[in-house]
Amino acid sequence: MSTTSLVTASEKRRRFRAALASGSLQRFPGAFSPLVARTIEDHGFEGVYVSGAVLSADLALPDIGLTTLSEVASRAGQIAKVTSLPTLVDADTGFGEPANVARSIEFFEDAGLAGCHLEDQVNPKRCGHLDEKQIVGRDEMLLRVRAGVLARRDRDFVICARTDARNSEGLESAIERAKAYVDAGADMIFPEAMENEAEFAAFRKAIDVPLLANMTEFGKSPLLSVATLEDLGYNMVIWPVTLLRLAMGVVEEGLSHLASEGSQEALVERMQTRQRLYELIEYESYNAFDQSLFNFNVPGGNHD
């Protein structure tokens, strides 16, 4: 029994870096809770992603930079703690000026994360697939990247730079920004809101560090398959909101059924069973541990 992964944070980071260099696409579904992260690992994925949009939505907030560093680091740390997989967290714009970015990296390292990504939007930011996004000047983003690189204590902590410039400045500008971010020390590039497969390919041709593909629903990018992304030479894919959207779709259906029928009986077959839940939370191992502590009799225990 263990309340946390037996794999250390430093080992998860080392494995993450090695995986990004392996030539095999790393699949990171987005988790909105520790239980979901445990389930992601159980289904054989290579890592876990913590989306800022999902964390905001779970707090019933829009994704416009309202969450704080402590909220994000705390929740991401809870998620990272329960799995042996590396966890990448969305750090938005770094929660402030370059000094704040540096402090954010320290928080994420202490929380056990394997890496984070920083973006070049202004603060407060917007969802990456919405129009009317505003981005900071290139030099300001370079300061963010450099601050993150200088602040990390574990050299294996991955700092990914995201560029949102495609929408406002065009593809070529986004590529030139990405090159500058690599020169500033970024370990990986996240080109946001690519509009077709050719644009994903153009980034791969131009950038020689690992690339992250964002396969979010209802956005500007086509939903490319794992096989296609592998053929394009991408190193990592995230499905940031997929599991939350699936879960909330079922929640909406269940509540509608309860409201109309007054009973959940017809829904039971669609539910995760108690047995499966107990498997994921390792219920039996906790019970065995508890019994190992209390398998003795206290001499004279029947008397005061």
Phi and psi in degrees as GROMACS dihedral restraints (atoms count N, CA, C in turn):
[ dihedral_restraints ]
;  ai    aj    ak    al  type     phi  dphi    fc
    3     4     5     6     1  -151.0    20    10
    4     5     6     7     1   137.3    20    10
    6     7     8     9     1   -83.7    20    10
    7     8     9    10     1    -2.6    20    10
    9    10    11    12     1  -143.7    20    10
   10    11    12    13     1   162.8    20    10
   12    13    14    15     1   -65.0    20    10
   13    14    15    16     1   143.7    20    10
   15    16    17    18     1   -80.5    20    10
   16    17    18    19     1    -9.1    20    10
   18    19    20    21     1   -86.2    20    10
   19    20    21    22     1   126.4    20    10
   21    22    23    24     1   -71.0    20    10
   22    23    24    25     1   160.0    20    10
   24    25    26    27     1   -61.1    20    10
   25    26    27    28     1   -40.3    20    10
   27    28    29    30     1   -64.9    20    10
   28    29    30    31     1   -36.4    20    10
   30    31    32    33     1   -70.3    20    10
   31    32    33    34     1   -38.2    20    10
   33    34    35    36     1   -61.1    20    10
   34    35    36    37     1   -40.8    20    10
   36    37    38    39     1   -66.1    20    10
   37    38    39    40     1   -41.7    20    10
   39    40    41    42     1   -62.1    20    10
   40    41    42    43     1   -43.6    20    10
   42    43    44    45     1   -64.9    20    10
   43    44    45    46     1   -37.4    20    10
   45    46    47    48     1   -63.4    20    10
   46    47    48    49     1   -47.2    20    10
   48    49    50    51     1   -60.6    20    10
   49    50    51    52     1   -43.9    20    10
   51    52    53    54     1   -63.2    20    10
   52    53    54    55     1   -39.4    20    10
   54    55    56    57     1   -65.9    20    10
   55    56    57    58     1   -39.2    20    10
   57    58    59    60     1   -64.1    20    10
   58    59    60    61     1   -26.7    20    10
   60    61    62    63     1   -94.7    20    10
   61    62    63    64     1     2.5    20    10
   63    64    65    66     1   -80.7    20    10
   64    65    66    67     1   -17.6    20    10
   66    67    68    69     1    86.7    20    10
   67    68    69    70     1    -0.9    20    10
   69    70    71    72     1  -105.8    20    10
   70    71    72    73     1   134.5    20    10
   72    73    74    75     1   -66.1    20    10
   73    74    75    76     1   127.2    20    10
   75    76    77    78     1   -92.6    20    10
   76    77    78    79     1   122.9    20    10
   78    79    80    81     1  -101.7    20    10
   79    80    81    82     1   117.3    20    10
   81    82    83    84     1  -123.4    20    10
   82    83    84    85     1    89.8    20    10
   84    85    86    87     1   -66.5    20    10
   85    86    87    88     1   153.3    20    10
   87    88    89    90     1   -83.6    20    10
   88    89    90    91     1   132.5    20    10
   90    91    92    93     1  -107.3    20    10
   91    92    93    94     1   136.5    20    10
   93    94    95    96     1  -106.7    20    10
   94    95    96    97     1     3.7    20    10
   96    97    98    99     1  -160.2    20    10
   97    98    99   100     1   162.2    20    10
   99   100   101   102     1   -59.1    20    10
  100   101   102   103     1   -37.3    20    10
  102   103   104   105     1   -62.2    20    10
  103   104   105   106     1   -39.7    20    10
  105   106   107   108     1   -65.1    20    10
  106   107   108   109     1   -39.9    20    10
  108   109   110   111     1   -60.9    20    10
  109   110   111   112     1   -42.1    20    10
  111   112   113   114     1   -61.7    20    10
  112   113   114   115     1   -38.4    20    10
  114   115   116   117     1   -69.8    20    10
  115   116   117   118     1   -37.8    20    10
  117   118   119   120     1   -58.6    20    10
  118   119   120   121     1   -45.8    20    10
  120   121   122   123     1   -63.4    20    10
  121   122   123   124     1   -41.1    20    10
  123   124   125   126     1   -62.9    20    10
  124   125   126   127     1   -24.9    20    10
  126   127   128   129     1   -93.8    20    10
  127   128   129   130     1     8.1    20    10
  129   130   131   132     1    87.1    20    10
  130   131   132   133     1    16.6    20    10
  132   133   134   135     1   -79.0    20    10
  133   134   135   136     1   165.2    20    10
  135   136   137   138     1   -90.2    20    10
  136   137   138   139     1   -17.3    20    10
  138   139   140   141     1  -167.4    20    10
  139   140   141   142     1   179.0    20    10
  141   142   143   144     1  -127.3    20    10
  142   143   144   145     1   138.2    20    10
  144   145   146   147     1  -114.0    20    10
  145   146   147   148     1   140.7    20    10
  147   148   149   150     1  -116.1    20    10
  148   149   150   151     1   109.9    20    10
  150   151   152   153     1   -87.1    20    10
  151   152   153   154     1   135.6    20    10
  153   154   155   156     1   -64.1    20    10
  154   155   156   157     1   -36.2    20    10
  156   157   158   159     1   -64.6    20    10
  157   158   159   160     1   -39.9    20    10
  159   160   161   162     1   -70.0    20    10
  160   161   162   163     1   -42.7    20    10
  162   163   164   165     1   -61.8    20    10
  163   164   165   166     1   -42.0    20    10
  165   166   167   168     1   -62.0    20    10
  166   167   168   169     1   -47.9    20    10
  168   169   170   171     1   -61.1    20    10
  169   170   171   172     1   -38.1    20    10
  171   172   173   174     1   -65.4    20    10
  172   173   174   175     1   -23.1    20    10
  174   175   176   177     1   -93.0    20    10
  175   176   177   178     1     8.2    20    10
  177   178   179   180     1    62.4    20    10
  178   179   180   181     1    39.1    20    10
  180   181   182   183     1  -123.5    20    10
  181   182   183   184     1   150.0    20    10
  183   184   185   186     1   -74.0    20    10
  184   185   186   187     1   158.5    20    10
  186   187   188   189     1   -85.8    20    10
  187   188   189   190     1    73.1    20    10
  189   190   191   192     1  -131.4    20    10
  190   191   192   193     1    31.8    20    10
  192   193   194   195     1    78.7    20    10
  193   194   195   196     1    24.8    20    10
  195   196   197   198     1   -83.1    20    10
  196   197   198   199     1   -25.0    20    10
  198   199   200   201     1   -73.6    20    10
  199   200   201   202     1   151.5    20    10
  201   202   203   204     1   -99.5    20    10
  202   203   204   205     1   165.0    20    10
  204   205   206   207     1   -57.4    20    10
  205   206   207   208     1   -45.8    20    10
  207   208   209   210     1   -64.6    20    10
  208   209   210   211     1   -37.2    20    10
  210   211   212   213     1   -65.0    20    10
  211   212   213   214     1   -45.9    20    10
  213   214   215   216     1   -67.5    20    10
  214   215   216   217     1   -46.1    20    10
  216   217   218   219     1   -64.6    20    10
  217   218   219   220     1   -39.2    20    10
  219   220   221   222     1   -65.4    20    10
  220   221   222   223     1   -48.7    20    10
  222   223   224   225     1   -68.1    20    10
  223   224   225   226     1   -42.4    20    10
  225   226   227   228     1   -63.1    20    10
  226   227   228   229     1   -37.6    20    10
  228   229   230   231     1   -65.1    20    10
  229   230   231   232     1   -39.3    20    10
  231   232   233   234     1   -61.3    20    10
  232   233   234   235     1   -39.5    20    10
  234   235   236   237     1   -69.1    20    10
  235   236   237   238     1   -46.6    20    10
  237   238   239   240     1   -64.2    20    10
  238   239   240   241     1   -31.3    20    10
  240   241   242   243     1   -63.2    20    10
  241   242   243   244     1   -33.3    20    10
  243   244   245   246     1   -91.6    20    10
  244   245   246   247     1    -1.2    20    10
  246   247   248   249     1  -128.1    20    10
  247   248   249   250     1   150.3    20    10
  249   250   251   252     1   -83.7    20    10
  250   251   252   253     1    -3.6    20    10
  252   253   254   255     1   -81.5    20    10
  253   254   255   256     1   153.6    20    10
  255   256   257   258     1   -69.2    20    10
  256   257   258   259     1   146.7    20    10
  258   259   260   261     1  -121.6    20    10
  259   260   261   262     1   127.0    20    10
  261   262   263   264     1  -105.1    20    10
  262   263   264   265     1   132.5    20    10
  264   265   266   267     1  -115.2    20    10
  265   266   267   268     1   145.7    20    10
  267   268   269   270     1   -81.2    20    10
  268   269   270   271     1   113.3    20    10
  270   271   272   273     1   -98.7    20    10
  271   272   273   274     1    12.0    20    10
  273   274   275   276     1    49.6    20    10
  274   275   276   277     1  -127.6    20    10
  276   277   278   279     1   -94.8    20    10
  277   278   279   280     1    10.1    20    10
  279   280   281   282     1    93.7    20    10
  280   281   282   283     1     4.6    20    10
  282   283   284   285     1    67.6    20    10
  283   284   285   286     1    31.3    20    10
  285   286   287   288     1   139.2    20    10
  286   287   288   289     1  -150.0    20    10
  288   289   290   291     1   -75.6    20    10
  289   290   291   292     1   175.0    20    10
  291   292   293   294     1   -51.9    20    10
  292   293   294   295     1   -37.2    20    10
  294   295   296   297     1   -63.9    20    10
  295   296   297   298     1   -35.7    20    10
  297   298   299   300     1   -68.2    20    10
  298   299   300   301     1   -37.1    20    10
  300   301   302   303     1   -59.6    20    10
  301   302   303   304     1   -46.2    20    10
  303   304   305   306     1   -59.1    20    10
  304   305   306   307     1   -43.0    20    10
  306   307   308   309     1   -65.8    20    10
  307   308   309   310     1   -35.8    20    10
  309   310   311   312     1   -61.7    20    10
  310   311   312   313     1   -42.9    20    10
  312   313   314   315     1   -60.4    20    10
  313   314   315   316     1   -41.9    20    10
  315   316   317   318     1   -61.5    20    10
  316   317   318   319     1   -42.8    20    10
  318   319   320   321     1   -61.4    20    10
  319   320   321   322     1   -44.6    20    10
  321   322   323   324     1   -69.0    20    10
  322   323   324   325     1   -37.3    20    10
  324   325   326   327     1   -62.8    20    10
  325   326   327   328     1   -46.4    20    10
  327   328   329   330     1   -62.7    20    10
  328   329   330   331     1   -28.9    20    10
  330   331   332   333     1   -81.2    20    10
  331   332   333   334     1    -5.5    20    10
  333   334   335   336     1    89.8    20    10
  334   335   336   337     1    15.4    20    10
  336   337   338   339     1   -74.9    20    10
  337   338   339   340     1   153.8    20    10
  339   340   341   342     1   -90.7    20    10
  340   341   342   343     1   -17.0    20    10
  342   343   344   345     1   176.4    20    10
  343   344   345   346     1   175.6    20    10
  345   346   347   348     1  -148.2    20    10
  346   347   348   349     1   165.5    20    10
  348   349   350   351     1  -123.7    20    10
  349   350   351   352     1   141.3    20    10
  351   352   353   354     1  -111.9    20    10
  352   353   354   355     1   144.2    20    10
  354   355   356   357     1  -119.3    20    10
  355   356   357   358     1   163.1    20    10
  357   358   359   360     1  -100.4    20    10
  358   359   360   361     1    23.9    20    10
  360   361   362   363     1   -78.1    20    10
  361   362   363   364     1   162.3    20    10
  363   364   365   366     1   -74.8    20    10
  364   365   366   367     1   164.2    20    10
  366   367   368   369     1  -109.7    20    10
  367   368   369   370     1   126.2    20    10
  369   370   371   372     1   -78.2    20    10
  370   371   372   373     1   144.1    20    10
  372   373   374   375     1   -84.7    20    10
  373   374   375   376     1   176.3    20    10
  375   376   377   378     1  -128.1    20    10
  376   377   378   379     1   162.5    20    10
  378   379   380   381     1   -52.9    20    10
  379   380   381   382     1   137.4    20    10
  381   382   383   384     1   -64.5    20    10
  382   383   384   385     1   -14.8    20    10
  384   385   386   387     1  -110.0    20    10
  385   386   387   388     1    15.9    20    10
  387   388   389   390     1   -97.9    20    10
  388   389   390   391     1   156.4    20    10
  390   391   392   393     1   -78.8    20    10
  391   392   393   394     1   173.3    20    10
  393   394   395   396     1    67.4    20    10
  394   395   396   397     1    21.6    20    10
  396   397   398   399     1   -69.7    20    10
  397   398   399   400     1   147.6    20    10
  399   400   401   402     1  -119.1    20    10
  400   401   402   403     1   138.5    20    10
  402   403   404   405     1  -118.7    20    10
  403   404   405   406     1   153.5    20    10
  405   406   407   408     1   -78.2    20    10
  406   407   408   409     1   166.0    20    10
  408   409   410   411     1   -63.4    20    10
  409   410   411   412     1   156.5    20    10
  411   412   413   414     1   -57.6    20    10
  412   413   414   415     1   -42.0    20    10
  414   415   416   417     1   -63.9    20    10
  415   416   417   418     1   -35.6    20    10
  417   418   419   420     1   -66.7    20    10
  418   419   420   421     1   -39.9    20    10
  420   421   422   423     1   -68.3    20    10
  421   422   423   424     1   -35.0    20    10
  423   424   425   426     1   -61.4    20    10
  424   425   426   427     1   -36.4    20    10
  426   427   428   429     1   -64.7    20    10
  427   428   429   430     1   -38.8    20    10
  429   430   431   432     1   -61.2    20    10
  430   431   432   433     1   -47.6    20    10
  432   433   434   435     1   -62.5    20    10
  433   434   435   436     1   -47.5    20    10
  435   436   437   438     1   -63.1    20    10
  436   437   438   439     1   -38.5    20    10
  438   439   440   441     1   -62.2    20    10
  439   440   441   442     1   -42.1    20    10
  441   442   443   444     1   -65.1    20    10
  442   443   444   445     1   -42.6    20    10
  444   445   446   447     1   -64.9    20    10
  445   446   447   448     1   -42.7    20    10
  447   448   449   450     1   -70.4    20    10
  448   449   450   451     1   -29.3    20    10
  450   451   452   453     1   -79.6    20    10
  451   452   453   454     1   -25.3    20    10
  453   454   455   456     1   -69.0    20    10
  454   455   456   457     1   142.6    20    10
  456   457   458   459     1   -98.5    20    10
  457   458   459   460     1   -30.5    20    10
  459   460   461   462     1   -96.7    20    10
  460   461   462   463     1   114.9    20    10
  462   463   464   465     1   -64.7    20    10
  463   464   465   466     1   -15.5    20    10
  465   466   467   468     1   -85.7    20    10
  466   467   468   469     1    -9.3    20    10
  468   469   470   471     1   -64.6    20    10
  469   470   471   472     1   122.9    20    10
  471   472   473   474     1   -87.0    20    10
  472   473   474   475     1   126.4    20    10
  474   475   476   477     1  -109.7    20    10
  475   476   477   478     1   114.1    20    10
  477   478   479   480     1  -104.5    20    10
  478   479   480   481     1   135.0    20    10
  480   481   482   483     1  -104.9    20    10
  481   482   483   484     1   125.2    20    10
  483   484   485   486     1  -102.6    20    10
  484   485   486   487     1   135.1    20    10
  486   487   488   489     1  -115.1    20    10
  487   488   489   490     1   131.0    20    10
  489   490   491   492     1  -104.4    20    10
  490   491   492   493     1    18.1    20    10
  492   493   494   495     1   -73.7    20    10
  493   494   495   496     1   -18.0    20    10
  495   496   497   498     1   -53.8    20    10
  496   497   498   499     1   -43.2    20    10
  498   499   500   501     1   -70.5    20    10
  499   500   501   502     1   -38.8    20    10
  501   502   503   504     1  -101.4    20    10
  502   503   504   505     1   -27.9    20    10
  504   505   506   507     1  -117.9    20    10
  505   506   507   508     1   -11.7    20    10
  507   508   509   510     1    98.6    20    10
  508   509   510   511     1   166.7    20    10
  510   511   512   513     1   -63.7    20    10
  511   512   513   514     1   -46.0    20    10
  513   514   515   516     1   -62.5    20    10
  514   515   516   517     1   -40.2    20    10
  516   517   518   519     1   -64.9    20    10
  517   518   519   520     1   -40.1    20    10
  519   520   521   522     1   -61.7    20    10
  520   521   522   523     1   -40.3    20    10
  522   523   524   525     1   -67.0    20    10
  523   524   525   526     1   -42.6    20    10
  525   526   527   528     1   -64.8    20    10
  526   527   528   529     1   -38.5    20    10
  528   529   530   531     1   -61.7    20    10
  529   530   531   532     1   -45.3    20    10
  531   532   533   534     1   -60.1    20    10
  532   533   534   535     1   -41.1    20    10
  534   535   536   537     1   -60.3    20    10
  535   536   537   538     1   -41.6    20    10
  537   538   539   540     1   -65.6    20    10
  538   539   540   541     1   -37.2    20    10
  540   541   542   543     1   -66.8    20    10
  541   542   543   544     1   -36.4    20    10
  543   544   545   546     1   -64.0    20    10
  544   545   546   547     1   -44.3    20    10
  546   547   548   549     1   -60.7    20    10
  547   548   549   550     1   -29.0    20    10
  549   550   551   552     1   -80.4    20    10
  550   551   552   553     1    -7.4    20    10
  552   553   554   555     1   118.9    20    10
  553   554   555   556     1     1.7    20    10
  555   556   557   558     1   -62.7    20    10
  556   557   558   559     1   135.8    20    10
  558   559   560   561     1   -84.8    20    10
  559   560   561   562     1   -23.9    20    10
  561   562   563   564     1  -150.2    20    10
  562   563   564   565     1   153.4    20    10
  564   565   566   567     1  -118.7    20    10
  565   566   567   568     1   138.4    20    10
  567   568   569   570     1  -118.8    20    10
  568   569   570   571     1    95.2    20    10
  570   571   572   573     1   -81.5    20    10
  571   572   573   574     1   111.7    20    10
  573   574   575   576     1   -89.8    20    10
  574   575   576   577     1   143.4    20    10
  576   577   578   579     1    62.0    20    10
  577   578   579   580     1    42.4    20    10
  579   580   581   582     1   -65.4    20    10
  580   581   582   583     1   143.3    20    10
  582   583   584   585     1  -100.0    20    10
  583   584   585   586     1    -9.5    20    10
  585   586   587   588     1  -163.0    20    10
  586   587   588   589     1   171.5    20    10
  588   589   590   591     1   -62.3    20    10
  589   590   591   592     1   -34.2    20    10
  591   592   593   594     1   -63.3    20    10
  592   593   594   595     1   -33.8    20    10
  594   595   596   597     1   -71.5    20    10
  595   596   597   598     1   -37.6    20    10
  597   598   599   600     1   -60.1    20    10
  598   599   600   601     1   -42.3    20    10
  600   601   602   603     1   -65.6    20    10
  601   602   603   604     1   -37.9    20    10
  603   604   605   606     1   -63.1    20    10
  604   605   606   607     1   -38.6    20    10
  606   607   608   609     1   -64.8    20    10
  607   608   609   610     1   -41.1    20    10
  609   610   611   612     1   -64.7    20    10
  610   611   612   613     1   -37.6    20    10
  612   613   614   615     1   -66.9    20    10
  613   614   615   616     1   -32.6    20    10
  615   616   617   618     1   -93.0    20    10
  616   617   618   619     1   -24.2    20    10
  618   619   620   621     1  -114.2    20    10
  619   620   621   622     1   133.7    20    10
  621   622   623   624     1  -108.3    20    10
  622   623   624   625     1    15.8    20    10
  624   625   626   627     1  -110.5    20    10
  625   626   627   628     1   169.8    20    10
  627   628   629   630     1   -55.3    20    10
  628   629   630   631     1   145.9    20    10
  630   631   632   633     1  -119.9    20    10
  631   632   633   634     1   141.5    20    10
  633   634   635   636     1  -109.5    20    10
  634   635   636   637     1   132.1    20    10
  636   637   638   639     1  -107.8    20    10
  637   638   639   640     1   131.5    20    10
  639   640   641   642     1  -101.6    20    10
  640   641   642   643     1   110.8    20    10
  642   643   644   645     1  -104.3    20    10
  643   644   645   646     1    72.2    20    10
  645   646   647   648     1   -97.3    20    10
  646   647   648   649     1   144.1    20    10
  648   649   650   651     1   -74.2    20    10
  649   650   651   652     1   154.6    20    10
  651   652   653   654     1    64.8    20    10
  652   653   654   655     1    23.3    20    10
  654   655   656   657     1  -110.9    20    10
  655   656   657   658     1  -163.0    20    10
  657   658   659   660     1   -85.4    20    10
  658   659   660   661     1   -20.9    20    10
  660   661   662   663     1   -90.5    20    10
  661   662   663   664     1   144.1    20    10
  663   664   665   666     1   -67.0    20    10
  664   665   666   667     1   150.4    20    10
  666   667   668   669     1   -85.0    20    10
  667   668   669   670     1    86.2    20    10
  669   670   671   672     1   -76.7    20    10
  670   671   672   673     1   146.7    20    10
  672   673   674   675     1   -79.3    20    10
  673   674   675   676     1   164.7    20    10
  675   676   677   678     1   -57.0    20    10
  676   677   678   679     1   -42.9    20    10
  678   679   680   681     1   -61.6    20    10
  679   680   681   682     1   -41.6    20    10
  681   682   683   684     1   -65.9    20    10
  682   683   684   685     1   -43.7    20    10
  684   685   686   687     1   -65.1    20    10
  685   686   687   688     1   -36.7    20    10
  687   688   689   690     1   -63.0    20    10
  688   689   690   691     1   -43.2    20    10
  690   691   692   693     1   -63.8    20    10
  691   692   693   694     1   -32.1    20    10
  693   694   695   696     1   -76.2    20    10
  694   695   696   697     1   -13.4    20    10
  696   697   698   699     1    89.2    20    10
  697   698   699   700     1    19.3    20    10
  699   700   701   702     1   -77.9    20    10
  700   701   702   703     1   153.8    20    10
  702   703   704   705     1  -100.8    20    10
  703   704   705   706     1   -21.8    20    10
  705   706   707   708     1  -153.3    20    10
  706   707   708   709     1   144.7    20    10
  708   709   710   711     1  -130.8    20    10
  709   710   711   712     1   140.0    20    10
  711   712   713   714     1  -118.5    20    10
  712   713   714   715     1   143.6    20    10
  714   715   716   717     1  -116.6    20    10
  715   716   717   718     1    84.2    20    10
  717   718   719   720     1   -67.9    20    10
  718   719   720   721     1   -40.1    20    10
  720   721   722   723     1  -114.4    20    10
  721   722   723   724     1    -0.5    20    10
  723   724   725   726     1   -54.8    20    10
  724   725   726   727     1   -50.4    20    10
  726   727   728   729     1   -70.3    20    10
  727   728   729   730     1   -36.2    20    10
  729   730   731   732     1   -63.8    20    10
  730   731   732   733     1   -43.2    20    10
  732   733   734   735     1   -64.8    20    10
  733   734   735   736     1   -41.3    20    10
  735   736   737   738     1   -61.4    20    10
  736   737   738   739     1   -47.2    20    10
  738   739   740   741     1   -62.7    20    10
  739   740   741   742     1   -45.4    20    10
  741   742   743   744     1   -68.6    20    10
  742   743   744   745     1   -29.7    20    10
  744   745   746   747     1   -62.2    20    10
  745   746   747   748     1   -42.1    20    10
  747   748   749   750     1   -69.9    20    10
  748   749   750   751     1   -37.7    20    10
  750   751   752   753     1   -59.7    20    10
  751   752   753   754     1   -45.8    20    10
  753   754   755   756     1   -60.9    20    10
  754   755   756   757     1   -45.1    20    10
  756   757   758   759     1   -63.0    20    10
  757   758   759   760     1   -41.8    20    10
  759   760   761   762     1   -65.0    20    10
  760   761   762   763     1   -41.9    20    10
  762   763   764   765     1   -66.5    20    10
  763   764   765   766     1   -39.3    20    10
  765   766   767   768     1   -62.0    20    10
  766   767   768   769     1   -41.1    20    10
  768   769   770   771     1   -66.2    20    10
  769   770   771   772     1   -43.6    20    10
  771   772   773   774     1   -61.1    20    10
  772   773   774   775     1   -41.2    20    10
  774   775   776   777     1   -65.9    20    10
  775   776   777   778     1   -36.5    20    10
  777   778   779   780     1   -87.3    20    10
  778   779   780   781     1   -34.7    20    10
  780   781   782   783     1  -102.7    20    10
  781   782   783   784     1   -24.5    20    10
  783   784   785   786     1    77.7    20    10
  784   785   786   787     1     9.4    20    10
  786   787   788   789     1  -155.4    20    10
  787   788   789   790     1   148.6    20    10
  789   790   791   792     1   -96.2    20    10
  790   791   792   793     1     6.1    20    10
  792   793   794   795     1   -55.1    20    10
  793   794   795   796     1   -40.8    20    10
  795   796   797   798     1   -72.7    20    10
  796   797   798   799     1   -10.5    20    10
  798   799   800   801     1   -98.7    20    10
  799   800   801   802     1   -10.5    20    10
  801   802   803   804     1   -58.4    20    10
  802   803   804   805     1   -38.9    20    10
  804   805   806   807     1   -65.5    20    10
  805   806   807   808     1   -19.5    20    10
  807   808   809   810     1   -89.9    20    10
  808   809   810   811     1    -7.0    20    10
  810   811   812   813     1   -85.6    20    10
  811   812   813   814     1   153.5    20    10
  813   814   815   816     1   -64.5    20    10
  814   815   816   817     1   134.3    20    10
  816   817   818   819     1   -74.8    20    10
  817   818   819   820     1   160.0    20    10
  819   820   821   822     1   -60.7    20    10
  820   821   822   823     1   -39.4    20    10
  822   823   824   825     1   -60.8    20    10
  823   824   825   826     1   -44.1    20    10
  825   826   827   828     1   -65.7    20    10
  826   827   828   829     1   -40.8    20    10
  828   829   830   831     1   -60.0    20    10
  829   830   831   832     1   -44.0    20    10
  831   832   833   834     1   -65.5    20    10
  832   833   834   835     1   -32.5    20    10
  834   835   836   837     1   -62.7    20    10
  835   836   837   838     1   -44.7    20    10
  837   838   839   840     1   -68.0    20    10
  838   839   840   841     1   -36.5    20    10
  840   841   842   843     1   -92.8    20    10
  841   842   843   844     1     5.7    20    10
  843   844   845   846     1    56.2    20    10
  844   845   846   847     1    47.1    20    10
  846   847   848   849     1   -57.0    20    10
  847   848   849   850     1   -44.4    20    10
  849   850   851   852     1   -64.4    20    10
  850   851   852   853     1   -35.3    20    10
  852   853   854   855     1   -67.9    20    10
  853   854   855   856     1   -34.3    20    10
  855   856   857   858     1   -67.5    20    10
  856   857   858   859     1   -40.7    20    10
  858   859   860   861     1   -64.2    20    10
  859   860   861   862     1   -42.3    20    10
  861   862   863   864     1   -64.5    20    10
  862   863   864   865     1   -39.4    20    10
  864   865   866   867     1   -63.9    20    10
  865   866   867   868     1   -42.8    20    10
  867   868   869   870     1   -62.2    20    10
  868   869   870   871     1   -42.7    20    10
  870   871   872   873     1   -66.3    20    10
  871   872   873   874     1   -32.6    20    10
  873   874   875   876     1   -68.3    20    10
  874   875   876   877     1   -22.7    20    10
  876   877   878   879     1   -83.8    20    10
  877   878   879   880     1   -25.8    20    10
  879   880   881   882     1  -124.7    20    10
  880   881   882   883     1    45.1    20    10
  882   883   884   885     1  -106.9    20    10
  883   884   885   886     1    35.0    20    10
  885   886   887   888     1  -137.7    20    10
  886   887   888   889     1   163.7    20    10
  888   889   890   891     1  -109.9    20    10
  889   890   891   892     1   139.1    20    10
  891   892   893   894     1   -84.7    20    10
  892   893   894   895     1   123.5    20    10
  894   895   896   897     1   -55.2    20    10
  895   896   897   898     1   132.8    20    10
  897   898   899   900     1    70.2    20    10
  898   899   900   901     1    19.8    20    10
  900   901   902   903     1   -65.4    20    10
  901   902   903   904     1   -16.0    20    10
  903   904   905   906     1   -86.2    20    10
  904   905   906   907     1     1.5    20    10
  906   907   908   909     1  -126.8    20    10
  907   908   909   910     1   149.8    20    10
